[in-house]
């Protein structure tokens, strides 16, 4: 070989080789979605192979909202999963990933639909404070105000799941507020229908009507729905604690209003005022006739 000639190995130096690898390397960016295979664990997190210059890393606190969760169960070695890049590659080519933030991103995408549909979901209670309880919704830390809880012993709720409906959502502030009361009301409303006869107890008397509590719900018999005959004073017809049968004539789930009527059970005007006991005794048969007449059911 002529001394002036050079080999291909001499021409293609190690620097050239490194540059060639860099040219073919995948360009990873923050907020990018990537798939990777779980490679190994250490005390601080999990290593994931995403076909980069080096293994990517998922800090333990970025795996799940519950930091005590078993990483080997959530991210088994050899399993392929999706992650969100939360920090671009460092000098060693390592990318930092998050499973938790990806889950939260998907969760926020669901919030609009859940809120517009007023859909009830199960929430795990994670803590208690003076204002109410904290809950977890797919990695998002939510809150249920004291006024929106059914149970009085809030501490006993920690670790359990309760139903909730979104009443306030602000992605920018990472704010998510739920109501257990509205969820319970929605569940109750799903079992009610117009024309249904209910049995309840008079729990309140006002100038405009009587409040009736039944099966965890509260309905109103408006004064004009007591009888076909004019009623001047509800207290002259009903008493607090009195058991009453009435028919549901309207439901307003959005405002949580249930309209009841005893008037529709009368066979003639004033019967509720003259012979209420007889109306109550045959209320089932009367309600069937009234429902067919009013609603065709």
Secondary structure, DSSP 8 states (H G I E B T S, - for coil): --TT---HHHHS-HHHHHHHHHHHS----TT-EEEEEEEEEETTEEEEE-SSSS-EEEEGGGT-SSTTS-HHHHS-TT-EEEEEEEE---TT---EEESHHHHHHHHHHHHHHHHHHT--EEEEEEEEETTEEEEEETTEEEEEEGGG-S-S-GGGGTTSEEEEEEEEEETTTTEEEEEHHHHHHHHHHTT--TT-EEEEEEEEEETTEEEEEETTEEEEEEGGGT-SS--S-GGGT--TT-EEEEEEEEEETTTTEEEEESGGG-SSTTHHHH-HHHHHHTHHHHHHHHHHHHH--
